[in-house]
Amino acid sequence: MILPKSNRLTPEQLVEVTAIVTEFGCQIQPIVGAVRTIYAIVGDERDELMINRIEGLSYIDRIDRIQSPFKLMDRRSDLANGSLTVGAVTLGRELFVIAGPCTIDPKNANYFYETAQAVNEAGAHMLRGGVWKPRTNPYTFQGDVKSLDILMEGARRTGLPADTEVMEEAHIQLALDAGVTSLQVGARNALNYSLLRAIGRAIAQRRDVVVLLKRSMHMGTLNEFISAAEYIAAFGNPNVILCPRGTAPGLDGYRNHPDESITPLLKEKTWAAVVVDPSHSVGKAIYVPAAALAAVAYGADGLCLEAHVSPSHGIGDDPKQALTPDVLASTIKRAKQLWTLRRDASSDVTVN
């Protein structure tokens, strides 16, 4: 709906607006009210160029969209009838848990192997481990491709599928060739549309591969988040998981501003599974268990938890964020209990 700044468009203004929408295969239908006239766009109103051109006109207040800006990720699309199975878990049927260290230290592979075993014993379903790491300081450890072999050895030993972040196009094929099941897009790259397209192309025919898409710290709207997933799904593979992980600015005492509460809002807009990362959200291990339970209470389909068998010997974020094996096991156990309780309670509620 086009809302002009005045009560109605002048004849000249209506001609100009009509000419713009006609270029994009749409029409204008005035809706005359007692004191104000608004103008419906009849046709596909999702073209950003058309919207920008109209909103750029000095006499237009705003455009309120009726259609979703994304076609495939919309909860009303045909893809909503599908399901996503990762390893032995179909998301939505039980709580899905990803766990492992922030960064794999290639000089101390045994720490990763021990952590992988602890993750498996704690009840997680996927093993995570950072091979390549984005760092603010150029002199800090940026990751090592040697860690990819360590990740896959840990996956082999435990039987768990593996997840790792890719930061550039060259990483995508390296990870796929190694056998990685989940390509993670970090918060810093969630708005890197060239990378999202490259991932979409690479996995177009790979239904055995999923993408864990983290929310950018600077995504102001949920539509931005879901539209980023659309870039990947547009190439034919809908296996995209949305991962809230806290936004900027950080809440005093936490690393970021926790955003697990957006889960029900996402589910109103999209069919995609939501797996929340409380570790990066709060940034301190002591707060992670409560944040994880909060995420489940809000309806998350899963959790992504940082864990390390000896956090003080970890690198990257592990010394501050990683859960020890016993805390990890306790957190997963309680989160699964809460997930089951919430599922059972939801089934008893009739939504009018």
C-alpha positions as CSV (number, residue, x, y, z in Angstrom):
1,M,0.0,0.0,0.0
2,I,1.3,3.4,-1.0
3,L,0.6,6.1,1.6
4,P,1.1,9.7,0.3
5,K,2.1,12.5,2.7
6,S,-1.1,14.4,1.8
7,N,-4.6,13.1,1.8
8,R,-4.4,12.0,-1.8
9,L,-2.1,12.1,-4.8
10,T,-2.6,14.9,-7.3
11,P,-3.5,13.8,-10.9
12,E,0.1,14.5,-11.9
13,Q,1.6,12.5,-9.0
14,L,-0.7,9.5,-9.7
15,V,0.5,9.5,-13.3
16,E,4.1,9.4,-12.2
17,V,3.5,6.6,-9.7
18,T,1.5,4.6,-12.2
19,A,4.3,4.9,-14.7
20,I,6.8,3.5,-12.3
21,V,4.7,0.5,-11.2
22,T,3.8,-0.3,-14.8
23,E,7.5,-0.7,-15.6
24,F,7.5,-3.6,-13.2
25,G,4.3,-5.3,-14.4
26,C,2.0,-3.9,-11.7
27,Q,-0.9,-1.6,-11.6
28,I,-2.3,1.0,-9.1
29,Q,-5.7,0.7,-7.5
30,P,-6.8,3.7,-5.5
31,I,-8.7,2.9,-2.3
32,V,-10.8,6.0,-1.5
33,G,-11.6,6.7,2.2
34,A,-13.6,9.4,3.9
35,V,-10.6,11.6,4.6
36,R,-7.7,9.8,2.9
37,T,-6.9,7.8,-0.2
38,I,-4.3,5.1,-0.2
39,Y,-3.0,3.2,-3.3
40,A,-2.7,-0.5,-3.6
41,I,0.0,-2.0,-5.8
42,V,-1.7,-4.8,-7.8
43,G,0.9,-7.4,-8.8
44,D,4.2,-8.6,-7.3
45,E,5.2,-5.7,-5.0
46,R,8.5,-7.3,-3.9
47,D,10.8,-5.7,-6.4
48,E,13.2,-3.6,-4.3
49,L,14.0,-1.2,-7.1
50,M,10.3,-0.4,-7.7
51,I,9.8,0.2,-3.9
52,N,12.9,2.4,-3.7
53,R,11.9,4.5,-6.6
54,I,8.4,5.1,-5.2
55,E,9.6,5.8,-1.7
56,G,12.2,8.2,-3.1
57,L,9.4,10.5,-4.4
58,S,9.1,13.6,-2.2
59,Y,5.4,13.3,-1.8
60,I,5.3,9.7,-0.6
61,D,5.3,9.0,3.1
62,R,5.9,5.2,3.0
63,I,4.9,1.9,1.5
64,D,3.3,-0.8,3.7
65,R,3.9,-4.2,2.1
66,I,1.3,-6.9,2.0
67,Q,3.4,-9.5,0.2
68,S,6.4,-11.1,1.9
69,P,9.8,-9.8,0.5
70,F,11.0,-13.3,0.2
71,K,9.3,-16.0,-1.9
72,L,10.9,-19.3,-0.8
73,M,11.5,-18.8,2.9
74,D,8.0,-17.5,3.5
75,R,6.0,-19.8,5.7
76,R,3.2,-19.9,3.1
77,S,5.5,-21.2,0.4
78,D,5.4,-24.9,-0.8
79,L,8.7,-25.5,1.1
80,A,6.8,-25.3,4.3
81,N,5.6,-28.8,3.7
82,G,9.1,-30.2,3.8
83,S,11.3,-31.4,6.7
84,L,15.0,-31.2,7.5
85,T,16.9,-34.2,8.9
86,V,20.5,-33.7,10.0
87,G,22.3,-36.9,11.1
88,A,19.7,-38.9,13.1
89,V,17.5,-35.9,14.0
90,T,14.6,-34.4,12.2
91,L,14.4,-30.8,13.4
92,G,11.1,-30.1,15.1
93,R,10.7,-33.6,16.4
94,E,13.3,-33.3,19.1
95,L,15.7,-30.7,20.3
96,F,18.7,-30.5,18.0
97,V,22.1,-29.7,19.7
98,I,25.3,-28.6,18.1
99,A,28.3,-28.4,20.4
100,G,32.1,-28.1,20.3
101,P,35.0,-25.6,20.7
102,C,35.1,-22.2,19.2
103,T,38.5,-22.8,17.5
104,I,40.4,-26.0,16.8
105,D,44.0,-25.6,17.9
106,P,46.1,-27.6,15.3
107,K,48.9,-27.8,17.8
108,N,46.8,-29.6,20.4
109,A,44.5,-31.9,18.5
110,N,43.9,-34.1,21.5
111,Y,42.0,-31.4,23.2
112,F,39.6,-31.4,20.3
113,Y,39.3,-35.2,20.2
114,E,38.6,-35.3,24.0
115,T,36.0,-32.5,23.6
116,A,34.4,-34.3,20.7
117,Q,33.9,-37.4,22.8
118,A,32.5,-35.3,25.7
119,V,30.1,-33.6,23.3
120,N,28.9,-37.0,22.1
121,E,28.5,-38.3,25.6
122,A,26.6,-35.2,26.6
123,G,23.9,-35.9,24.1
124,A,24.7,-33.4,21.3
125,H,23.8,-34.3,17.7
126,M,26.5,-32.4,15.7
127,L,30.1,-31.5,16.4
128,R,31.2,-28.0,15.8
129,G,34.8,-26.7,15.5
130,G,36.3,-23.5,14.0
131,V,38.8,-24.1,11.2
132,W,38.9,-20.5,9.9
133,K,38.2,-17.7,12.3
134,P,37.3,-14.0,11.7
135,R,39.3,-11.8,14.1
136,T,39.2,-8.1,14.8
137,N,42.9,-8.0,15.5
138,P,45.0,-9.0,12.5
139,Y,47.7,-10.5,14.7
140,T,45.5,-13.0,16.5
141,F,45.1,-16.6,15.4
142,Q,43.1,-16.7,12.2
143,G,42.6,-20.5,12.0
144,D,44.5,-23.1,10.1
145,V,43.3,-25.4,7.2
146,K,45.1,-28.2,9.0
147,S,42.3,-28.1,11.6
148,L,39.9,-29.3,8.9
149,D,41.5,-32.8,9.1
150,I,41.2,-32.7,12.9
151,L,37.6,-31.7,12.7
152,M,36.7,-34.6,10.4
153,E,38.8,-37.1,12.5
154,G,36.7,-36.0,15.5
155,A,33.6,-36.5,13.6
156,R,34.8,-40.0,12.5
157,R,35.6,-41.0,16.0
158,T,32.2,-40.0,17.4
159,G,30.0,-40.6,14.4
160,L,28.6,-37.1,14.6
161,P,28.2,-34.8,11.6
162,A,30.5,-31.8,11.5
163,D,29.8,-28.1,11.4
164,T,32.4,-25.4,10.6
165,E,32.3,-21.7,9.5
166,V,33.3,-20.7,6.0
167,M,34.5,-17.2,5.4
168,E,35.3,-17.0,1.7
169,E,34.5,-18.9,-1.4
170,A,37.7,-21.0,-1.3
171,H,36.7,-22.5,2.0
172,I,33.4,-23.8,0.7
173,Q,34.7,-26.5,-1.5
174,L,37.5,-27.4,0.9
175,A,34.9,-28.0,3.6
176,L,32.6,-30.0,1.3
177,D,35.4,-32.2,-0.1
178,A,36.4,-33.0,3.5
179,G,32.9,-34.1,4.3
180,V,31.5,-31.3,6.4
181,T,27.8,-31.6,6.8
182,S,27.0,-28.0,8.0
183,L,28.5,-24.9,6.5
184,Q,28.3,-22.1,9.0
185,V,27.9,-18.5,8.0
186,G,29.1,-16.2,10.8
187,A,27.6,-13.0,11.9
188,R,30.2,-11.0,10.1
189,N,29.4,-12.6,6.8
190,A,25.6,-12.8,7.1
191,L,25.3,-9.7,4.9
192,N,28.0,-10.9,2.5
193,Y,25.7,-11.6,-0.4
194,S,28.4,-12.8,-2.7
195,L,29.4,-15.5,-0.2
196,L,25.8,-16.5,0.3
197,R,25.3,-16.9,-3.4
198,A,28.5,-18.9,-3.7
199,I,27.3,-21.3,-0.9
200,G,23.9,-21.6,-2.6
201,R,25.5,-22.6,-5.9
202,A,27.9,-25.0,-4.3
203,I,25.2,-26.9,-2.4
204,A,22.4,-26.7,-4.9
205,Q,22.4,-30.4,-5.6
206,R,23.7,-31.4,-2.1
207,R,20.7,-32.2,0.0
208,D,23.0,-33.9,2.5
209,V,24.5,-30.5,3.4
210,V,22.9,-27.8,5.5
211,V,23.7,-24.1,6.1
212,L,23.7,-22.6,9.6
213,L,23.1,-18.9,9.0
214,K,23.9,-16.7,12.0
215,R,22.2,-13.4,12.4
216,S,24.4,-10.4,11.7
217,M,25.0,-8.2,14.7
218,H,23.7,-5.3,12.6
219,M,20.6,-6.8,11.1
220,G,17.9,-4.4,12.2
221,T,14.9,-6.3,10.9
222,L,13.9,-10.0,10.7
223,N,13.2,-9.5,7.0
224,E,16.9,-8.8,6.5
225,F,17.8,-12.1,8.3
226,I,15.3,-14.2,6.4
227,S,16.2,-12.6,3.0
228,A,19.8,-13.5,3.6
229,A,18.6,-17.2,3.8
230,E,16.7,-16.6,0.5
231,Y,20.0,-15.9,-1.3
232,I,21.1,-19.5,-0.4
233,A,17.7,-21.2,-1.0
234,A,17.2,-19.5,-4.3
235,F,19.7,-21.9,-5.9
236,G,17.5,-25.0,-5.1
237,N,18.7,-26.2,-1.6
238,P,16.3,-25.2,1.2
239,N,18.4,-26.7,4.0
240,V,19.0,-23.4,5.8
241,I,18.9,-23.1,9.6
242,L,18.5,-19.6,11.1
243,C,20.7,-18.9,14.1
244,P,20.1,-15.9,16.4
245,R,23.3,-15.2,18.3
246,G,22.9,-11.7,19.8
247,T,23.0,-8.3,18.3
248,A,24.7,-5.0,18.7
249,P,25.0,-3.0,20.9
250,G,26.0,-5.3,23.7
251,L,23.9,-5.4,26.8
252,D,26.0,-4.3,29.8
253,G,27.6,-7.5,31.2
254,Y,26.8,-9.6,28.1
255,R,28.9,-9.8,25.0
256,N,25.9,-8.9,22.8
257,H,22.3,-8.2,23.2
258,P,20.6,-11.6,23.6
259,D,17.9,-12.1,20.9
260,E,16.5,-15.5,21.6
261,S,13.1,-13.9,21.9
262,I,12.9,-13.4,18.2
263,T,12.2,-17.1,17.6
264,P,8.4,-16.9,17.7
265,L,8.5,-13.8,15.4
266,L,10.7,-15.7,12.9
267,K,8.3,-18.7,13.0
268,E,5.4,-16.3,12.1
269,K,7.3,-15.4,8.9
270,T,9.2,-18.5,7.8
271,W,9.1,-22.2,8.0
272,A,12.9,-22.4,8.6
273,A,14.2,-24.1,11.7
274,V,15.7,-21.8,14.4
275,V,18.8,-22.9,16.3
276,V,19.9,-20.3,18.9
277,D,23.5,-19.7,19.9
278,P,23.5,-18.5,23.5
279,S,27.3,-18.8,23.8
280,H,28.0,-15.8,21.6
281,S,24.8,-14.0,22.7
282,V,25.9,-13.7,26.4
283,G,29.7,-14.3,25.9
284,K,30.4,-15.8,29.4
285,A,30.1,-19.5,30.2
286,I,28.3,-18.7,33.6
287,Y,25.3,-17.2,31.8
288,V,25.0,-19.7,28.9
289,P,22.9,-22.4,30.6
290,A,20.2,-19.9,31.6
291,A,20.3,-18.3,28.1
292,A,20.0,-21.8,26.5
293,L,16.9,-22.6,28.5
294,A,15.4,-19.2,27.7
295,A,15.9,-20.0,24.0
296,V,14.1,-23.3,24.3
297,A,11.3,-21.6,26.2
298,Y,10.9,-19.2,23.3
299,G,10.5,-22.1,20.9
300,A,13.9,-22.7,19.5
301,D,14.3,-26.0,17.5
302,G,17.9,-26.3,18.7
303,L,21.0,-24.9,20.4
304,C,24.5,-24.2,19.3
305,L,26.8,-24.4,22.3
306,E,30.5,-23.8,22.7
307,A,32.2,-26.4,24.8
308,H,35.7,-27.5,25.6
309,V,37.2,-30.2,27.8
310,S,39.5,-27.7,29.3
311,P,38.4,-24.1,28.5
312,S,41.5,-22.4,30.0
313,H,43.6,-24.3,27.4
314,G,41.3,-23.3,24.5
315,I,41.9,-20.6,22.0
316,G,39.6,-18.0,20.5
317,D,36.5,-17.5,22.6
318,D,36.8,-20.8,24.5
319,P,38.4,-19.5,27.7
320,K,35.4,-17.2,28.3
321,Q,32.5,-18.9,26.6
322,A,33.0,-22.6,26.5
323,L,31.1,-25.0,28.8
324,T,32.9,-27.8,30.6
325,P,31.7,-31.3,29.8
326,D,29.7,-31.6,33.0
327,V,27.9,-28.3,32.6
328,L,27.3,-29.1,28.9
329,A,25.7,-32.4,29.8
330,S,23.5,-30.8,32.5
331,T,22.5,-28.0,30.1
332,I,21.6,-30.3,27.3
333,K,19.6,-32.6,29.7
334,R,17.6,-29.7,31.1
335,A,17.1,-28.1,27.7
336,K,15.7,-31.4,26.3
337,Q,13.3,-31.7,29.2
338,L,12.1,-28.2,28.7
339,W,11.7,-28.7,25.0
340,T,9.6,-31.8,25.6
341,L,7.5,-29.9,28.2
342,R,6.9,-27.0,25.9
343,R,6.0,-29.2,22.9
344,D,3.5,-31.1,25.0
345,A,2.0,-27.9,26.4
346,S,1.7,-26.4,22.9
347,S,-0.2,-29.4,21.7
348,D,-2.8,-28.8,24.3
349,V,-3.3,-25.2,23.3
350,T,-5.8,-24.2,20.6
351,V,-4.9,-21.1,18.7
352,N,-8.0,-19.0,17.6
